[in-house]
Amino acid sequence: MYPDDRRYSKEHEWIKMEGDRGTVGITDFAQRQLGDVVYVELPELGAKFKAGEVFGTIESVKAVSDLFCPVGGEVVEVNQDVVSSPEQVNKDPHGKSWLMVIRVDGATELGKLLTASQYQEFIEKEGSD
Amino acid sequence: MVKASKAKSLLDKLGRLDALRASDTFPRRHIGPTDEDIESMLATLGVSSLDALMDATIPESIRLRTAIDIPEPRGEHELVRDLRRLAERNRVFRSFLGMGYYDCITPPVIQRNVLENPGWYTQYTPYQSEIAQGRLEALLNFQTVVADLTGLPLANASLLDEATAAAEAMSMCLAIHGAKGAQPKTFFVSQDCHPQTIAVLETRARPLGIRVRVGSPQEDAVDDPDLFGVLLQSPSTDGAVRDLSDVIARAHAAGSTVVVATDLLALTLFRPPGEHGADIAVGSTQRFGASLGFGGPHAAFLATREEHARRMPGRMVGVSQDAEGRLAYRLALQTREQHIRRDRATSNICTAQVLPAILASMYAVYHGPEGLITIARRVHGLTATLARGLQRLMLDVGGESFFDTLKVRLPKDRAEEVHGDALHRQMNLRRFADGSVGISLDETTTADDVKALLEVFSGSAPLSFTVEDLADEIDLDPPAALARTSPLLSHPVFQRYHSEHELLRYMSRLQARDLSLTTSMIPLGSCTMKLNATTEMTPITWPGFAALHPFAPSDQAEGYHELFGQLEKWLGEITGLRGVSLQPNAGSQGEYAGLLVIHAYHQSRGQGERDVCLIPVSAHGTNPASAVMAGFRVVPVACDAQGNVDIDDLEAKAAEQHDSLGALMITYPSTHGVFEEGVQRICEIVHAHGGQVYMDGANMNAQVGLTRPSDMGADVCHLNLHKTFCIPHGGGGPGMGPICVAEHLAPFLPGHPLSAVGGEKAIGPVSEAPYGSPSILPISWAYIALMGAKGLTKATQVAILNANYMAKRLERHYRILYTGKNGRVAHEFILDGRPFKKSAGIEVEDIAKRLMDYGFHAPTVSWPVAGTLMIEPTESESKSELDRYCDALISIREEIRDIEEGRADRENNVLKNAPHTAQAVTADVWDRPYSREQAAFPAPWVREHKFWASVARIDNAYGDRHLMCSCPPKEDYKS
């Protein structure tokens, strides 16, 4: 279910590294909890965030949630397709519906994130539906 | 023997006296169950008496054992007579005071068929949109009117008044800047805004750390980089209409957001704020058919550009589609609001002004664009005539363009003579601080009024000209440079209904799409949808209450002041908190006002740093939103497994914040519908750490006569008069949220710059008008006077009985989530719908929609616990109505069992496809795995009277993804 090629945060974001570039998205668990996503607000290019800082918001009909940056870095790309068709987040959260790419400051924070199996265990404890 | 016979004759005499009392007693009309019903319901519960049930439900330590001091109840006829006397003590003068309040003509067809019609005033807020399409359409018309007239595409469906709308706009400006990362904290306010607007802004700004700078936008720098926003007003408070483009461009160049307060009637003739470059427009729709009412209720509006949609405060209607592809309306972008976003909401506003907004929308539908322009040109023309006449009298009316208001510069002693003469003729004119005299005309002004005004200004000298002479010299239209050129209200809805028959049928059609209390009970938890009796409602349109201007001299409002005084005394007695302010216009405003009072109290003791507000996680979302607006930091307190406040956690948090604890906000009985045993202990802990206790009065209907906030230790509480005290919900307002405070807080009750109201160390005004919305206060006054102490207490007992009876009948079918220590619920209770998700794929929302097929409105859905239903039946529902509702819920439980046990499909079933429309069940093709009869007629009573949902299940996500908040283009209408 949760791919091994990336790390996960307890706030339900994932990050997949290629060199110093990390692609960030929300997990399938998060999209199921939210329900039908209607709006995604993403940062401007060049914005810088520390780990744990809010980089945007995501809204469904019933809930609104902050998006937390899993590791620190500078935004180098945002996924405009998701902004214009937010429902894509429900369809392919781990693939086409990535949210942004950041140039990661230092790799040390990555180690604090969960692996796929740890995340799986974490959400089972949190109570999946 | 002698003694006994004396006693007997006394009894006979008493019996005869009783028989001679008024026969139209009210409590038996207000309270649903008869005494026989009550007996049988008590038997169902296995309890001997109402008192025994109360003893088992309410903790002994907080019980009130004496009767509350309320006058003996009156009969309905007697009460109407008493109210008439009060109304007659108000003297209605012709009002030329202006300042945002203008007399107008409520078209009688709208007054009788909307304002005075329970089919329009008894509905709840349109959260169940499938059975609220009528008022959602009316509100969409309202938004279209506002958007068209202001020249800004996105309008909300009403705020509480113009001044608080300006304050909401100020918060929006700050949020817009916060998003840009900019930090300026000064808001520029033009000095020619209404004085009460400036005062409300100053109150609102202080706790948010905003500086308000009042000045002249023409002379002072509006391009100061310290500014995050600018508020202008046009027409200004002294009547001037100016081209604002230049000021707005300068403010924009420096990065400010610009708000313009304006007047919708003027905008039918003058170029709208949107075309001057404004980002936000605010104002009141009062003069679109709502009477002055001594200050309210009136609907205010806020319009803005589309990019600010997610920063918009309050409710907004949007267009979406239903499951059958039909166009359908529902509330849009609800995630902005306090019930979801809590302390990060765009505003604390909850109850708005839906009924006045519907009046305004119908006024625009009835008159259409040509009709509105005709009214506006007439008002402008009469004002021009008056100006010309004043000039002939050699008076200085300034050289600015105007719409309906003139400011006449006079020497002070001359001005006093003018006011004296005007009062003598029963006319009120505005007094400016510099001695100038203000005159505002309106839809009701006649040529004779203009003549009378000119006579007042000419003093003893007779007029050497006639109004007809003057009329030849004036221009009805504004100067070309300021005139409106863009079209307005071009949607067909504003063309179709100009004859009375057509409008009557349009309103009747819309009304038929909405489920109101005229159809069936609406048992929303924490909303207290009780009877709104006809007698209580009757006085609100009497001229003695409806036609007074809020700033009329107070000796003209003696009837109102007597009514306020009595109502304050009674509310003080009911809560045990004797300081009362009637100013807050809704529960949310009451919370905000109460917290400001608490802050002012701490500050007066040199403890202004007490800025932490403890709020249980079970609290309504308005609580944290209000706390943030009042400048508090919110610290949540946990709840235990029984849903009660976790006292250990509270103690720890209070101790942790010992030096900074400002307040606790608590709802009682709890939002979980239980009389918590620990409430006194909770209040003691907060007091011990220097905090004050704010009680949310949303659940007051479970307290009246049996216990009081003061007995538990509360220092402040607000009362939702539209819940416990019978003001109808109006489909989402008007409401009233007066606050009651303990003696030590009374000096801080809110004041007002234009009225002698509030304590001696008053905080600033929280509402535009000194007494909020006075014209609906006779409703609550009447309720208390009709019920008396005994009747009020019995109402509370029966409210608790009704809830416990329903819970008892339902407990074998659904889990009741929380109960008190003796297994009893308070006046409401929670049904758990969560297990059905796993067992049958059924969400609690499916149950809510299926109830529509049975002719019912759902209880509160997913609040305060997600996946549950909260039911509050109120005392006004009869046993047979309670039984019908229980039967519906039990029948739905069986329908769920059919899915659980494989007799019905998990996806394609009566619940998932609910509600079923008439079109769907009568269509030629029916391919569902259940019968049409099962779909639409699932219970016997539905055969006698079927309420059809006018649309099928609405797709909320579709509407939020394709935001559209004004009337859709005509090709989307299927006629």
Interface residues (C-beta under 8 A of the other chain):
Chain A: G35 D36 V37 V38 Y39 E41 E59 S60 V61 K62 A63 V64 P86 E87 D129
Chain B: R310 Q334 T335 I340 R341 K837 S862 N956 A957 D960 R961
